[in-house]
Amino acid sequence: MFNLFKKDRNKSETKAMMACIYKFMMTDGHTSSEESRYFWDMCREKGLDKADMEDMILNCTKYSQAFPKDREKQKLLLAGVLAMMKADGAVKPEEIELLKKYSAAMGLPESDLPL
């Protein structure tokens, strides 16, 4: 697993990033064991405890719309999302569409998408 989060992130930023990744995990209506394991391992690796994870899931919409302003952090978020999309071995059309929406919301051109 790559280092998606640098040490300068606070817990709120980490929850926001993980909420975006969670949304991608859930977007196709099916969560594989590989996706689930990847996600929960990443949460634990980034220092989120059970209460943090519950808060992040319950408030997923709020957190997942808190996009980073820094261009490098945006690209790291998209790289993390892409890793989640590939965790089950198949990238679904719904996931690509959501990736394009996230990219547009952050003002990133499609040419910057890590596809």
Sequence and secondary structure as in RCSB ss.txt:
>XXXX:A:sequence
MFNLFKKDRNKSETKAMMACIYKFMMTDGHTSSEESRYFWDMCREKGLDKADMEDMILNCTKYSQAFPKDREKQK
LLLAGVLAMMKADGAVKPEEIELLKKYSAAMGLPESDLPL
>XXXX:A:secstr
    S TT  HHHHHHHHHHHHHHHHTTS   HHHHHHHHHHHHHTT  HHHHHHHHHTHHHHHT   SSHHHHH
HHHHHHHHHHHTTS   HHHHHHHHHHHHHTT  GGGS  
